[in-house]
Amino acid sequence: MISVIVNREGNLIRAIYANGHAGYDDPGRDIICSAVSTLLFTSANALEDICGYDTDSTFRVTGEGTEEVNLRITVPDTGDDGTKDRAQVIMRTCELGLIGIARDYNDSKNKYVEIINSRTPEV
């Protein structure tokens, strides 16, 4: 199963973490893993292209080529209000895509994607 953590600070998405393998098919043939990876890679590229954030500092992949891939996208607290707003649209779109994958493929027998919402405590 792929575990996805959406980390929020108030209403803002600060990071999305994904870990694991869906187990829908063999590695390299798993359409759920491919879909999740595509959403995260596309979101990271959009943060760079649309918002000007450096992908090297906002996106991390570990375990590539194994069954336990870990992906992380973080949104820096930099840029003007327009940049920050665009970053949130990108992150929310990614989250909605992940929710859609979980909704469409999880069933009573198999859970391939788990979405966990976490919040940073308000201080």
C-alpha positions as CSV (number, residue, x, y, z in Angstrom):
1,M,0.0,0.0,0.0
2,I,1.1,3.6,-0.7
3,S,0.7,5.8,2.3
4,V,0.3,9.5,1.5
5,I,0.6,12.1,4.2
6,V,-0.7,15.6,3.4
7,N,1.0,17.9,6.0
8,R,-0.9,21.2,6.6
9,E,-0.2,24.3,8.6
10,G,-3.6,25.8,9.1
11,N,-5.2,25.8,5.7
12,L,-1.9,25.6,3.8
13,I,-0.5,22.4,2.4
14,R,3.2,22.5,3.4
15,A,4.2,19.0,2.2
16,I,3.0,15.8,0.6
17,Y,4.9,12.6,1.4
18,A,4.3,9.2,-0.3
19,N,5.8,5.9,0.7
20,G,5.5,2.3,-0.4
21,H,4.2,0.2,-3.2
22,A,0.5,-0.1,-4.1
23,G,0.7,-3.9,-4.8
24,Y,-1.8,-3.6,-7.6
25,D,0.6,-5.3,-10.0
26,D,4.3,-6.1,-10.2
27,P,6.8,-3.2,-9.8
28,G,7.2,-1.6,-13.2
29,R,3.7,-2.6,-14.2
30,D,1.7,-1.1,-11.4
31,I,-0.7,1.6,-12.8
32,I,-1.5,2.9,-9.3
33,C,2.2,3.5,-8.5
34,S,2.6,5.1,-11.9
35,A,-0.3,7.4,-11.4
36,V,0.8,8.5,-7.9
37,S,4.4,9.1,-9.1
38,T,3.1,11.0,-12.1
39,L,1.1,13.3,-9.9
40,L,4.0,14.0,-7.6
41,F,6.6,14.5,-10.3
42,T,4.2,16.8,-12.3
43,S,3.4,18.8,-9.1
44,A,7.1,19.2,-8.3
45,N,7.8,20.3,-11.9
46,A,4.9,22.8,-11.8
47,L,6.2,24.3,-8.5
48,E,9.5,24.9,-10.3
49,D,8.1,26.1,-13.7
50,I,5.1,28.1,-12.4
51,C,6.3,29.3,-9.0
52,G,10.1,29.4,-9.6
53,Y,10.9,27.1,-6.7
54,D,14.0,25.0,-7.0
55,T,13.1,21.3,-7.5
56,D,16.4,20.2,-5.9
57,S,15.2,21.8,-2.6
58,T,11.5,21.0,-2.8
59,F,11.4,17.5,-4.2
60,R,13.1,14.3,-2.9
61,V,12.9,10.8,-4.2
62,T,14.6,7.8,-2.4
63,G,14.4,4.1,-3.1
64,E,14.0,4.5,-6.9
65,G,14.0,1.1,-8.5
66,T,12.8,-0.7,-5.3
67,E,9.4,-1.6,-4.0
68,E,9.7,1.1,-1.2
69,V,9.9,4.4,-3.0
70,N,9.6,7.5,-1.0
71,L,8.6,10.8,-2.5
72,R,8.4,14.2,-0.8
73,I,7.3,17.6,-2.0
74,T,7.7,20.5,0.3
75,V,6.5,24.1,-0.3
76,P,8.9,26.8,0.9
77,D,7.5,29.8,2.6
78,T,9.1,32.2,0.1
79,G,7.8,34.3,-2.8
80,D,5.1,36.9,-3.1
81,D,1.5,36.2,-2.3
82,G,0.7,35.3,-5.9
83,T,3.5,32.7,-6.0
84,K,2.3,31.2,-2.7
85,D,-1.3,31.1,-3.9
86,R,-0.2,29.3,-7.1
87,A,1.8,26.8,-5.1
88,Q,-1.3,26.0,-3.0
89,V,-3.4,25.5,-6.1
90,I,-0.7,23.0,-7.4
91,M,-0.5,21.2,-4.1
92,R,-4.3,21.0,-3.7
93,T,-4.6,19.7,-7.3
94,C,-2.1,17.0,-6.4
95,E,-4.0,16.1,-3.3
96,L,-7.3,15.9,-5.2
97,G,-5.7,13.6,-7.8
98,L,-4.4,11.3,-5.1
99,I,-7.8,11.2,-3.4
100,G,-9.3,10.3,-6.8
101,I,-6.9,7.4,-7.3
102,A,-7.7,6.1,-3.8
103,R,-11.5,6.5,-4.4
104,D,-11.4,4.8,-7.8
105,Y,-9.1,1.8,-7.0
106,N,-9.5,1.0,-3.3
107,D,-12.3,-1.4,-2.5
108,S,-13.5,-3.5,0.3
109,K,-10.9,-6.2,-0.4
110,N,-7.9,-4.1,-1.3
111,K,-6.5,-0.8,-0.1
112,Y,-3.8,0.4,-2.5
113,V,-3.6,4.1,-1.4
114,E,-4.1,5.6,2.0
115,I,-4.4,9.3,2.4
116,I,-3.6,10.7,5.8
117,N,-4.2,14.3,6.6
118,S,-1.9,15.8,9.2
119,R,-1.9,19.3,10.6
120,T,0.9,21.3,12.2
121,P,-0.4,22.6,15.5
122,E,-1.4,26.2,15.5
123,V,0.9,28.2,17.8
